[in-house]
Amino acid sequence: MNGLLSRGCQETSLFNDQISGGNTSLRLARVNLQDQGRYLCYASTSQYNQETFVTLTVRDHVIVPMK
């Protein structure tokens, strides 16, 4: 996600064990209200490139234990 790290998101990770099944979700941790906004997501493989815009909405502060 372009720009997210420079805005304050401190941790990002993929669900590596689920990528082969098509889950390319990106986990964001420690986002701030200021991180809210529209982002361009870009993914590429040896076979194709794809990009799309997503909107990140940050709601009330909730602590979720990481597994």
Number of C-alpha atoms within 10 A of each C-alpha: 15 11 12 20 14 9 13 14 16 13 11 14 10 13 12 12 8 11 11 9 8 7 12 13 12 12 10 14 13 12 19 14 13 12 19 15 12 15 16 13 12 12 11 9 7 5 5 7 9 9 10 10 11 12 10 14 11 13 9 6 10 6 7 7 5 5 3
